[in-house]
Structures are given as C-alpha cells and as structure tokens.
Amino acid sequence: MQTALWSAVVGGDEYAAVELLRAALEGGLDEESLLLDVIAPVQHRVGAEWAADRLTVAQEHAATAINERAMAALAHRRPAERAPAPRGRVTVSCVDGEWHAFPARLLAETLRLRGWQVDFLGAQTPTAQLIAHLHHTDPDAVLLSGSLPVHLPAAHTAITACQAVGVPVMVGGRAFGADGRHARALGADRWAPDARGAAAVLEAGLTRPSPAAVRHVIDDLPHLSDQEFTLVSQTRSRLVKQTLADLAGRVPAVGAYDDDQRERTAEDIAHIVDFLTAALYVDDAEVFADFLLWTADILAVRKVPAQSLAAAVGLLAGQLRDFPRALALLRRGGAALRTRSVPGPRS
C-alpha cells in the first residue's frame, strides 16, 4: 500500500492517491492505520528523498500537498453518525514560527477518530492568539507540535502561557528531542513521541494546572542567567553580516559570488546562528552539532563544497570568544564537522 501511494504522490496524481485510500477503506483497512501506517511513512520518505537530492523542492511541495489533500479526503468521507461519543475538547497547534504543519494535522485527525473534538489551528500560531482561543473554548488540553529546535524559545513561551490560564500542555515533534528531553526542560506537562502515544496520554487523563502567574524562563532554564542566549540573539544581524564579509576574504570562491549567491550564503549563516542560539537556550550541544552534520550531508549529496560551513563556524567562534557557552558549542560543532565521515543524508 505504501509503495502504491508513493508512486501516486511522486507522480503528482492526486486522484489516484485518493482512490487508493478509498479502496483500502472499502477493503477493510481502518482509517487510523491509513493515516499513521501509510500516509505518514510516505510523507517521511518525501522528506528523506528531498534530502538525498532525489526530489526537487517543487516535487517535495507537490507531494506534500497531495498527501494533505488525501488526508482531508479521508476525513470528509467520515460519516458523522458513526463518530464515537466525544471524549472532550483539545486544541492542536504548531508552535509560533513552525510551518511544518503535517505532523500536527496527522495528530488532529487521529484524535478525531478517537472521539475528541479537535480545534486544529495549523501552522505558525502566534502565542497571543492561541491564548485568546483557549479563553474562548476552554479545552481539556493543548497539544503543541514543533519540528525545528530554533522554535523552542517560542514553544517555552506558549507552554508557560497556556499553563498560566489553567490548560495542560502536551508537546511532540523532533524539536523536543527523540526522548522528549527538551519538553521536560521547558516544563511541558507531557510529551508524546507520536500520534498514538499522544492519544494514549489523553485517554489516561491530564491534570489541569492551577492558574497562576506566568513563571519566568529562568525558573526552568537557570543557565540563561549568563545572558549569552539574549546577547547572541540580539546581535544576530551583525554576526551574519560580519561572518559573510570575513568568509569572502577567507574563501576565494565566496568572494567571487554574485548577489544571489551572497544572499543565499547569508541565509545559510543566519541558520547557523539560529541553531546556535537554540542550543544556547536549552544548553544542549547536540542541537547545534546535529544541525551542522545534517547541513554538511545535504551539501555533500548536492556536490557542494562544504568548506565554507566549517569556515563560518570558525569565524563565528572568533566573534564570540568572550561567550564561554557559545564558544564551547562552536568548537564542538567544528570538531564534529572535522571528524565526520561522508555518509548519506540524514532523514
């Protein structure tokens, strides 16, 4: 079934994809299995194939759109009279800034199948608007999805704000770590590794926190008292500009870039700074090192020389030599780049 759906999705055939799923339903396969054991793995493969440079960005976007519409087609076929009695009401949303909404949508549809009334808010929901929604609907829980660690500060803000109005928060997604360690660090009520896990947590019940004053960030993350995260974040633009200028002087190929190439390089440097600040926020060196290794692998499969990546890390270390935690992260990241083998892309 996965193979057939993959062929339809990468072939750009939305009608074939939907018909495959409908036929599977009529053949007795339940909808949750279609969502989590067929559509989800196919979508994961879409990302992996893009990373391996076997799908273009356009093909990846088209395939994702077809999977999203196929999911919607399944939901729209669901007879209302066969729906189980509602268990309660929950809000499913992406963290502010997070535009990878596919995992959250899978979760929302799974919970609806399990009998929950779900308010799905989609991608990039501003925290203020999320809280306004909670005041209006008073759900039993908020489920926050995050794929990129750069959004962990925003996730922390959302978690504490929801808890301050008496709504428990469960989080999930790669941003929170494969073992949920960042969820615990940020004070989330629960973490779940996948949609079935999240449904099981909800079915077991979540305790509502007592409404209270918003706790301070430093209460959860005392290492932030050194102000490195704040200072590096505030100087982001200057760091990117100076690193680009220094890189052009150190790497001749960069010095010869045209305006478009320089703009893309500046964006790449900005990503390095963003992941550095995310690692500073949660005090986790793996957040930064894993990003560098992933980026190096992406460059390798595209046959793009990666020396500028290591050079940029070294140049940033020179600018941040008075920031001990940042300097340690940069040095560890640089060491990881130097010792890496040449593997295939990471999924």
C-alpha positions in Angstrom: 0.0 0.0 0.0 2.8 2.4 0.9 4.5 1.7 -2.5 1.3 2.4 -4.4 0.7 5.6 -2.6 4.3 6.7 -3.0 4.0 6.2 -6.8 0.9 8.2 -7.0 2.3 11.0 -4.8 5.6 11.5 -6.6 3.8 11.1 -9.9 1.6 14.1 -9.0 -1.6 12.1 -9.3 -3.9 13.3 -6.5 -6.9 11.4 -7.9 -5.0 8.1 -7.9 -3.8 8.8 -4.3 -7.3 9.4 -3.0 -8.7 6.5 -4.9 -6.1 4.2 -3.4 -7.0 5.2 0.1 -10.7 4.9 -0.6 -10.3 1.4 -2.0 -8.3 0.4 1.1 -11.1 1.7 3.3 -13.6 -0.3 1.4 -11.3 -3.3 1.6 -11.4 -3.2 5.4 -8.3 -1.2 6.4 -9.2 1.2 9.2 -8.6 4.9 8.8 -6.1 5.3 11.6 -3.9 2.7 10.0 -4.1 4.6 6.7 -3.1 7.8 8.4 -0.3 6.6 10.6 1.0 3.4 8.8 0.6 4.5 5.2 0.4 8.3 4.7 2.8 9.2 7.5 5.6 6.9 6.3 5.1 8.1 2.7 5.4 11.7 3.9 8.6 10.8 5.8 10.0 9.3 2.6 9.2 12.5 0.8 11.5 14.4 3.2 14.2 11.8 3.0 14.2 11.8 -0.8 14.4 15.6 -0.9 17.4 15.4 1.5 19.1 12.8 -0.8 18.5 15.2 -3.7 16.3 12.8 -5.5 13.3 15.1 -5.3 13.3 18.8 -6.1 11.8 21.4 -3.8 8.9 21.7 -6.2 8.3 17.9 -6.2 8.5 17.8 -2.4 6.0 20.6 -2.1 3.7 18.9 -4.6 3.9 15.5 -2.9 3.2 17.1 0.5 0.2 18.9 -0.9 -1.2 15.7 -2.3 -0.7 13.9 1.0 -2.5 16.7 2.8 -5.5 16.6 0.4 -5.6 12.8 0.6 -5.8 13.2 4.4 -8.6 15.7 4.0 -10.5 13.4 1.6 -10.5 10.7 4.2 -11.8 13.0 6.8 -14.6 14.3 4.6 -15.8 10.7 3.9 -16.3 10.1 7.7 -20.0 9.7 8.4 -20.9 11.9 11.3 -23.5 9.4 12.7 -20.7 6.7 13.1 -18.4 9.0 15.1 -17.8 7.9 18.6 -19.1 9.9 21.5 -16.8 12.9 22.1 -14.3 12.4 24.9 -13.6 16.0 25.3 -12.1 19.0 23.5 -8.5 19.7 22.7 -6.5 22.3 20.7 -3.8 21.1 18.3 -1.4 23.7 17.0 2.1 24.3 15.8 4.4 26.5 17.8 4.7 30.1 16.7 7.1 30.2 13.7 6.7 26.5 12.9 5.4 26.0 9.4 5.7 22.1 9.3 2.0 21.5 9.9 1.8 18.0 8.5 2.5 16.1 11.8 0.1 18.3 13.7 -2.6 17.6 11.1 -2.0 13.8 11.4 -2.4 14.1 15.1 -5.6 16.1 14.8 -7.2 13.6 12.5 -6.1 10.7 14.7 -7.7 12.3 17.8 -10.9 13.0 15.9 -11.0 9.3 15.1 -10.5 8.5 18.8 -13.6 10.6 19.7 -12.1 14.0 20.6 -13.4 17.3 19.5 -10.4 19.0 17.9 -9.6 22.6 17.2 -6.8 22.4 14.6 -5.1 25.8 14.4 -2.5 24.9 11.8 1.0 26.3 11.3 2.7 29.3 12.9 0.1 30.2 15.5 1.0 33.3 17.5 1.0 32.6 21.2 -1.2 35.5 22.0 -3.8 34.2 19.5 -3.5 30.7 20.9 -4.3 32.0 24.4 -7.2 34.0 23.2 -8.6 30.8 21.6 -8.2 29.0 24.9 -10.1 31.6 26.8 -12.9 31.2 24.2 -13.0 27.4 24.1 -11.6 26.1 27.5 -10.2 22.9 26.1 -9.0 19.9 28.2 -5.5 20.2 26.8 -3.3 21.9 24.2 -1.1 19.8 22.0 1.8 21.7 20.5 3.9 20.5 17.6 7.4 21.6 16.8 9.8 20.2 14.2 12.8 22.6 14.4 14.7 23.4 17.6 15.0 27.0 16.6 11.4 27.4 17.7 12.0 26.1 21.3 12.1 29.6 22.8 8.6 30.3 21.3 7.5 26.8 22.5 8.6 27.7 26.0 6.6 30.9 25.9 3.5 29.1 24.7 3.8 26.3 27.3 4.0 28.7 30.2 1.2 30.9 28.9 -1.2 28.0 28.4 -0.4 26.6 31.9 -0.9 30.1 33.4 -4.6 30.0 32.2 -5.1 26.5 33.6 -4.7 24.4 30.5 -2.2 21.5 30.5 0.2 21.2 27.6 1.4 18.1 25.8 4.2 18.6 23.2 5.7 16.5 20.4 7.8 16.6 17.3 11.6 16.5 16.6 12.2 19.9 18.1 11.7 18.4 21.6 14.2 15.6 21.2 13.8 12.0 20.4 13.4 11.2 24.1 11.4 14.3 25.0 14.3 15.9 27.0 13.5 19.4 25.8 9.8 19.0 26.6 10.8 18.3 30.2 13.3 21.1 30.3 10.7 23.6 29.1 8.2 22.4 31.7 5.6 20.8 29.5 3.0 18.7 31.3 3.6 15.7 29.0 5.5 14.6 25.8 4.5 12.0 23.3 6.6 10.5 20.6 3.8 10.1 18.1 0.1 10.4 17.5 -0.8 7.1 19.1 1.2 8.0 22.1 -0.5 11.3 22.4 -3.9 9.7 22.2 -2.9 7.3 24.9 -1.8 10.2 27.2 -5.1 12.0 26.7 -7.1 8.9 27.3 -5.2 8.4 30.6 -6.0 12.0 31.6 -4.1 15.2 32.1 -4.3 17.2 35.3 -5.2 20.8 34.9 -2.6 23.2 36.3 -3.7 25.7 38.8 -3.9 29.1 37.1 -1.1 31.2 38.3 1.3 34.0 37.4 3.4 33.1 34.4 6.6 31.6 35.6 9.9 33.1 34.5 12.0 31.5 31.8 15.0 31.3 34.2 12.9 29.2 36.6 13.0 26.3 34.1 16.4 27.2 32.5 18.7 28.7 35.1 21.7 28.6 32.7 20.1 31.5 30.9 21.2 33.8 33.7 24.5 34.2 31.9 22.7 36.2 29.2 24.5 34.5 26.3 21.3 33.5 24.6 19.9 37.0 24.8 23.1 38.8 23.7 23.8 36.4 20.7 20.1 36.7 19.6 20.3 40.5 19.8 23.4 40.6 17.7 22.2 38.1 15.0 22.2 40.6 12.1 25.7 41.9 13.0 27.1 38.3 13.3 25.7 37.3 10.0 27.0 40.4 8.2 30.5 40.2 9.7 30.8 36.4 9.1 29.8 36.9 5.4 32.4 39.6 5.0 35.1 37.6 6.7 34.1 34.5 4.7 34.5 36.3 1.4 38.0 37.2 2.4 39.0 33.7 3.6 37.3 31.6 0.8 38.1 32.9 -2.7 35.0 31.2 -4.2 32.8 33.1 -1.8 34.5 36.4 -2.6 33.5 35.8 -6.3 29.8 35.2 -5.6 27.2 37.2 -7.4 24.4 39.0 -5.4 22.1 35.9 -5.5 24.8 33.6 -4.2 25.8 36.1 -1.5 22.1 36.3 -0.4 21.8 32.5 -0.1 25.1 32.3 1.8 23.9 35.0 4.2 20.7 32.9 4.8 22.9 29.8 5.5 24.9 31.8 8.0 21.7 33.0 9.6 20.6 29.4 10.0 23.9 28.6 11.8 23.4 31.5 14.2 19.7 30.5 14.8 20.6 26.9 15.7 23.5 28.2 17.9 21.0 30.3 19.8 18.6 27.4 20.1 21.4 25.3 21.6 22.2 28.1 24.0 18.6 28.3 25.1 18.3 24.6 26.1 22.0 24.2 26.8 22.3 21.2 24.5 25.4 20.9 22.3 23.7 18.1 20.2 21.2 20.6 18.9 23.9 22.6 17.2 26.2 19.7 16.2 23.4 17.7 14.7 22.3 20.7 12.6 25.9 21.2 11.3 26.2 17.5 10.4 22.8 17.4 8.7 23.7 20.5 6.7 27.1 19.0 5.7 25.3 15.9 4.5 22.9 17.9 2.4 25.8 19.8 0.8 27.6 16.6 0.1 24.8 14.9 -1.8 24.4 18.1 -3.8 28.1 18.1 -4.6 28.5 21.5 -3.0 31.9 22.1 -1.3 31.3 22.3 2.5 34.5 24.1 3.5 32.6 27.4 3.8 30.4 25.7 6.5 33.4 24.9 8.8 34.9 28.3 8.0 31.8 30.1 9.0 31.7 28.2 12.3 35.3 29.2 13.0 34.7 32.8 12.1 31.7 32.9 14.5 33.9 31.5 17.2 36.3 34.3 16.7 33.5 36.9 17.1 32.1 35.1 20.2 35.3 34.3 22.0 34.0 36.2 25.1 30.9 33.9 25.4 32.1 30.6 27.0 29.0 28.5 26.3 28.6 29.7 22.7 32.3 29.2 22.1 32.1 25.6 23.5 29.2 24.9 21.2 31.0 26.2 18.2 34.2 24.3 19.0 32.2 21.1 19.5 30.4 21.7 16.2 33.6 22.4 14.4 35.1 19.2 15.8 32.1 17.2 14.6 32.5 18.6 11.1 36.2 17.7 11.0 35.7 14.1 12.2 32.5 13.3 10.2 32.7 10.6 7.6 30.9 11.1 4.3 27.6 9.4 4.9 24.3 9.6 3.0 21.9 12.3 4.1 20.2 12.1 7.4 16.4 11.6 7.4 
